[in-house]
Amino acid sequence: MAAPKIAPSMLSSDFSNLASEAERMLNCGADWLHMDIMDGHFVPNLTIGAPVIESLRKHTKAYLDCHLMVTNPLDYVEPLGKAGASGFTFHVEASKENWQELVQRIKSKGMRPGVSLKPRTPIEEVYPLVDCENPVELVLVMTVEPGFGGQKFMPEMMDKVRILRKKYPSLDIEVDGGLGPSTIDMAASAGANCIVAGSSVFGSPEPAQAISLMRKSVEEAQQKAANVDNRHP
């Protein structure tokens, strides 16, 4: 069973105080810190790159879960590896030609490879990246269009999560976009174990409570699924 991981999206934090915001999230119970890297080309927005990751790494030992919304992910492997990124999740839409080389390079730099897909991309497109000798270790299902924070959760994306969880019982399955108290149960019961949450954590008067609620939802959904499996071996 894949362990629950709650990853506040630092895109919703106060960027002028990134180190203290990171520490605050970890003190509130976050497992990972989710870092959105956008190039202004693959998606219209432009956010951070390796220099910011490197600066933050000096202030934290946390797992930096980097989501690359970029056109040429291969160009980012070396700088992010040097900067101290922990996870490197690239988009399947941006890497159809060279994903095998990409995964190999990510691992060689000591990072954990993941693959993400946009809402309109069929789930079948990530299977070859999981069903291979050198697989990715995480699949990120976007529950909004990538590129902007604060969008509305797309419940129809939960079918992808359900299919993935059935096919890969121990895979880390991450969801990102519009996750909060009103949508967490849908994501957890579909089988997501890694939860990215931005405004629902940073905008909450009690971020620790928001994180705790999401973790509890994942744990309860996993327990329920385990009980069903035990009844129908």
Summary of the structure (lengths in Angstrom):
residues: 233
radius of gyration: 16.6
end to end distance: 15.7
largest distance: 52.4
contacts: 791
relative contact order: 0.15
helix: 45%
strand: 20%
